[in-house]
Amino acid sequence: MSKKQNNLIDLFTSDEPLEKIPLSEYPRPQFKRDSYINLNGEWEFEAKSNSEIPLTFSQKIIVPFCVESSLSNIHKRYPKGTYYFYKKRFHIDKSFIKDIVLLHLDGVDQECFIFLNNQLVDTNKGGYLPSSFDVKLLIHEENELIIVCKDDLETTQLYGKQREDRGGMWYTPVSGIWKTVWLESYNNKYFKDLKITTTLNTVNISINTNIKRKKIIIHTETKDIVKEFSSNNLTLVIDKPVHWTLEHPFLYYFDLISDEDKIESYFALRTFTIQQYNNHLHFFLNNQPIFLHGLLDQGYYPDGIYTPRSYKEYEKDIITMKELGFNTLRKHIKIEPLYFYYLCDKLGMLLIQDMVNNGDYHYIKETVIPTIGYKKFKDTSKRLKSPQAHDIFIKSTKNTIVLLRNHPSIIMWTIYNEGWGQYLSKDLYQLVKLFDPTRIIDTTSGWFDQGYSDVNSVHVYFRKIKIKPNDKLTYVSEFGGYNYRIKEHSFNQDNDYGYKGYKNIASYQKGLLDLYTKQVIPQIKNGLAGTIYTQLSDVEDETNGLLTYDRKVLKVDKNTMLELAKKLKV
């Protein structure tokens, strides 16, 4: 990142001061306990070339913002091999400490070592998924937590669109802590996990617990449903059900209670399927046909990079896109904090969730050749991916589904994007279908379809959209990417990146409108079931967003976009 670009990010930073404890909301809204201590905020920080914990710390960092971000107070990309040291002293009231005390690290990229009160707790590799550590034996009233991180962007690990030599469609790397750090405590008998599945009038809750006697209280619009039970699998029929829709995303909040533990959670009554309609396959929400009118959402912010300064930033993005008539976001190669998914559930935005890629990327094979039309490629060669990288991807795919499967807003899983790290996609399709038979699977978004996918998923950037007969539902999982750069709101003042450039806002808006009216709408009668436009906002060099990177300028007219959305009907 150049000094010039750093200065531009400084200009993007809001005048609104950060909260003393940033992102202080309960980080797991669908599995909420009253036992909660948030450790975000100011920590001591040091960076050095070896792993020996320093005696003194010369800097301050704001957690949970990555080292490279301006919000972190560090705002620097260190060379490979650097170790980042975080230190936090904190007090725990004795009443908080029960049989089990867990330290949660919701996102630390890529490798970390955890020390509590001068004792090694554990280590972890990853970057995108939460990790938890039982620290009961080490916790005191006064505590010192040290987290040592290292991020060399190993491609065996998940890395998304981070790249050392960022530019174009690759972005600034994210190192160290970038999601909330927190503590909770509970008894030996507790609710470990929930799996929630619903129809339009029933809910099934499968509980992982060692508790026998329990009670559920479901809050409805009229009266509470109260049920005492001993089984770990409960199915209830909901009388006079209120369905979750885009216009009225109703959530049934409930309490799961025992003498030893209590959880607050929620579910929604909705179905999402593929059905035949007018001689073509289409998406159906609650047995009604729906055209997926969506946007690629990469979840980048100029001052926090992977992490917004406040969850209000997520909320503003979702509401703005709904106000434009969009009904779907494709969360692209990133796993957000759980609060983002809660907001989509609450506000009524459908989500397509990508798995985060690992393995090597090959520009010619995976971008150039398929873009010009050659999309035949077998993904069964052992040379495609190391066994270690493949095992990590399988494990992370399972863990992503377990983490997010209860969110009603999620309607589809995307396994591979444009062949990045693609290997044995048939096996991955079967695995995901086994883990979650309730959702649609886009195995190979863009190209390199091996025949095992619920949808025919295509990317269209440099040619016209034309739907051909197919025995599967066809949707365009990426298209457009029209580029209009507003210089004073751009990350890079000298270069930009997009798929068709415009010099003024009038021509840009006309070009975008023509794209939908002349290419998308005419193809619906031929079986086009949905589109994902690239993209919600500009991201660093990419200036093909509907919003600028700083979210200060909306490049399209709301009324025009709403009128357009009304025409995108099956």
Secondary structure in CASP SS format (residue, H / E / C, confidence):
PFRMAT SS
TARGET T0000
AUTHOR 0000-0000-0000
METHOD secondary structure of the structure
MODEL  1
M C 1.00
S C 1.00
K H 1.00
K H 1.00
Q H 1.00
N H 1.00
N H 1.00
L H 1.00
I H 1.00
D H 1.00
L H 1.00
F H 1.00
T C 1.00
S C 1.00
D C 1.00
E C 1.00
P C 1.00
L C 1.00
E C 1.00
K C 1.00
I C 1.00
P C 1.00
L C 1.00
S C 1.00
E C 1.00
Y C 1.00
P C 1.00
R C 1.00
P C 1.00
Q C 1.00
F C 1.00
K E 1.00
R C 1.00
D C 1.00
S C 1.00
Y C 1.00
I E 1.00
N E 1.00
L C 1.00
N C 1.00
G E 1.00
E E 1.00
W E 1.00
E E 1.00
F E 1.00
E E 1.00
A E 1.00
K E 1.00
S C 1.00
N C 1.00
S C 1.00
E C 1.00
I C 1.00
P C 1.00
L C 1.00
T C 1.00
F C 1.00
S C 1.00
Q E 1.00
K E 1.00
I E 1.00
I E 1.00
V E 1.00
P C 1.00
F C 1.00
C C 1.00
V C 1.00
E C 1.00
S C 1.00
S C 1.00
L C 1.00
S C 1.00
N C 1.00
I C 1.00
H C 1.00
K C 1.00
R C 1.00
Y C 1.00
P C 1.00
K C 1.00
G C 1.00
T C 1.00
Y E 1.00
Y E 1.00
F E 1.00
Y E 1.00
K E 1.00
K E 1.00
R E 1.00
F E 1.00
H E 1.00
I C 1.00
D C 1.00
K H 1.00
S H 1.00
F H 1.00
I C 1.00
K C 1.00
D C 1.00
I E 1.00
V E 1.00
L E 1.00
L E 1.00
H E 1.00
L E 1.00
D C 1.00
G C 1.00
V E 1.00
D E 1.00
Q C 1.00
E E 1.00
C E 1.00
F E 1.00
I E 1.00
F E 1.00
L E 1.00
N C 1.00
N C 1.00
Q E 1.00
L E 1.00
V E 1.00
D E 1.00
T E 1.00
N E 1.00
K E 1.00
G C 1.00
G C 1.00
Y C 1.00
L C 1.00
P C 1.00
S E 1.00
S E 1.00
F E 1.00
D E 1.00
V C 1.00
K H 1.00
L H 1.00
L H 1.00
I C 1.00
H C 1.00
E C 1.00
E E 1.00
N E 1.00
E E 1.00
L E 1.00
I E 1.00
I E 1.00
V E 1.00
C E 1.00
K E 1.00
D C 1.00
D C 1.00
L C 1.00
E C 1.00
T C 1.00
T C 1.00
Q C 1.00
L C 1.00
Y C 1.00
G C 1.00
K C 1.00
Q E 1.00
R C 1.00
E C 1.00
D C 1.00
R C 1.00
G E 1.00
G C 1.00
M C 1.00
W E 1.00
Y E 1.00
T C 1.00
P C 1.00
V C 1.00
S C 1.00
G E 1.00
I E 1.00
W C 1.00
K C 1.00
T C 1.00
V E 1.00
W E 1.00
L E 1.00
E E 1.00
S E 1.00
Y E 1.00
N C 1.00
N C 1.00
K C 1.00
Y C 1.00
F E 1.00
K E 1.00
D E 1.00
L E 1.00
K E 1.00
I E 1.00
T E 1.00
T E 1.00
T C 1.00
L C 1.00
N C 1.00
T E 1.00
V E 1.00
N E 1.00
I E 1.00
S E 1.00
I E 1.00
N E 1.00
T E 1.00
N C 1.00
I C 1.00
K C 1.00
R C 1.00
K E 1.00
K E 1.00
I E 1.00
I E 1.00
I E 1.00
H C 1.00
T C 1.00
E C 1.00
T C 1.00
K C 1.00
D C 1.00
I E 1.00
V E 1.00
K E 1.00
E E 1.00
F E 1.00
S C 1.00
S C 1.00
N C 1.00
N E 1.00
L E 1.00
T E 1.00
L E 1.00
V E 1.00
I C 1.00
D C 1.00
K C 1.00
P C 1.00
V C 1.00
H E 1.00
W E 1.00
T C 1.00
L C 1.00
E C 1.00
H C 1.00
P E 1.00
F C 1.00
L C 1.00
Y E 1.00
Y E 1.00
F E 1.00
D E 1.00
L E 1.00
I E 1.00
S C 1.00
D C 1.00
E C 1.00
D C 1.00
K E 1.00
I E 1.00
E E 1.00
S E 1.00
Y E 1.00
F E 1.00
A C 1.00
L E 1.00
R C 1.00
T C 1.00
F E 1.00
T E 1.00
I E 1.00
Q E 1.00
Q E 1.00
Y E 1.00
N C 1.00
N C 1.00
H E 1.00
L E 1.00
H E 1.00
F E 1.00
F E 1.00
L E 1.00
N C 1.00
N C 1.00
Q E 1.00
P E 1.00
I E 1.00
F C 1.00
L E 1.00
H E 1.00
G E 1.00
L E 1.00
L E 1.00
D E 1.00
Q C 1.00
G C 1.00
Y C 1.00
Y E 1.00
P C 1.00
D C 1.00
G C 1.00
I E 1.00
Y C 1.00
T C 1.00
P C 1.00
R C 1.00
S C 1.00
Y H 1.00
K H 1.00
E H 1.00
Y H 1.00
E H 1.00
K H 1.00
D H 1.00
I H 1.00
I H 1.00
T H 1.00
M H 1.00
K H 1.00
E H 1.00
L C 1.00
G C 1.00
F C 1.00
N C 1.00
T E 1.00
L E 1.00
R E 1.00
K E 1.00
H C 1.00
I C 1.00
K C 1.00
I C 1.00
E C 1.00
P C 1.00
L H 1.00
Y H 1.00
F H 1.00
Y H 1.00
Y H 1.00
L H 1.00
C H 1.00
D H 1.00
K H 1.00
L H 1.00
G C 1.00
M C 1.00
L E 1.00
L E 1.00
I E 1.00
Q E 1.00
D E 1.00
M C 1.00
V C 1.00
N C 1.00
N C 1.00
G C 1.00
D C 1.00
Y C 1.00
H C 1.00
Y H 1.00
I H 1.00
K H 1.00
E H 1.00
T H 1.00
V H 1.00
I H 1.00
P H 1.00
T H 1.00
I C 1.00
G C 1.00
Y C 1.00
K C 1.00
K C 1.00
F C 1.00
K C 1.00
D C 1.00
T C 1.00
S C 1.00
K H 1.00
R H 1.00
L H 1.00
K C 1.00
S C 1.00
P H 1.00
Q H 1.00
A H 1.00
H H 1.00
D H 1.00
I H 1.00
F H 1.00
I H 1.00
K H 1.00
S H 1.00
T H 1.00
K H 1.00
N H 1.00
T H 1.00
I H 1.00
V H 1.00
L H 1.00
L H 1.00
R C 1.00
N C 1.00
H C 1.00
P C 1.00
S C 1.00
I E 1.00
I E 1.00
M E 1.00
W E 1.00
T E 1.00
I E 1.00
Y E 1.00
N E 1.00
E C 1.00
G C 1.00
W C 1.00
G C 1.00
Q C 1.00
Y C 1.00
L C 1.00
S H 1.00
K H 1.00
D H 1.00
L H 1.00
Y H 1.00
Q H 1.00
L H 1.00
V H 1.00
K H 1.00
L H 1.00
F H 1.00
D C 1.00
P C 1.00
T C 1.00
R C 1.00
I E 1.00
I E 1.00
D E 1.00
T E 1.00
T E 1.00
S E 1.00
G E 1.00
W C 1.00
F C 1.00
D C 1.00
Q C 1.00
G C 1.00
Y C 1.00
S C 1.00
D C 1.00
V E 1.00
N E 1.00
S E 1.00
V E 1.00
H E 1.00
V E 1.00
Y C 1.00
F C 1.00
R C 1.00
K C 1.00
I C 1.00
K C 1.00
I C 1.00
K C 1.00
P C 1.00
N C 1.00
D C 1.00
K C 1.00
L E 1.00
T E 1.00
Y E 1.00
V E 1.00
S E 1.00
E E 1.00
F E 1.00
G E 1.00
G C 1.00
Y E 1.00
N E 1.00
Y C 1.00
R C 1.00
I C 1.00
K H 1.00
E H 1.00
H H 1.00
S C 1.00
F C 1.00
N C 1.00
Q C 1.00
D C 1.00
N C 1.00
D C 1.00
Y E 1.00
G C 1.00
Y C 1.00
K E 1.00
G E 1.00
Y C 1.00
K C 1.00
N C 1.00
I H 1.00
A H 1.00
S H 1.00
Y H 1.00
Q H 1.00
K H 1.00
G H 1.00
L H 1.00
L H 1.00
D H 1.00
L H 1.00
Y H 1.00
T H 1.00
K H 1.00
Q H 1.00
V H 1.00
I H 1.00
P H 1.00
Q H 1.00
I H 1.00
K C 1.00
N C 1.00
G C 1.00
L E 1.00
A E 1.00
G E 1.00
T E 1.00
I E 1.00
Y E 1.00
T E 1.00
Q C 1.00
L C 1.00
S E 1.00
D C 1.00
V E 1.00
E C 1.00
D C 1.00
E E 1.00
T C 1.00
N C 1.00
G C 1.00
L C 1.00
L E 1.00
T C 1.00
Y C 1.00
D C 1.00
R C 1.00
K C 1.00
V C 1.00
L E 1.00
K C 1.00
V C 1.00
D C 1.00
K H 1.00
N H 1.00
T H 1.00
M H 1.00
L H 1.00
E H 1.00
L H 1.00
A H 1.00
K H 1.00
K H 1.00
L C 1.00
K C 1.00
V C 1.00
END
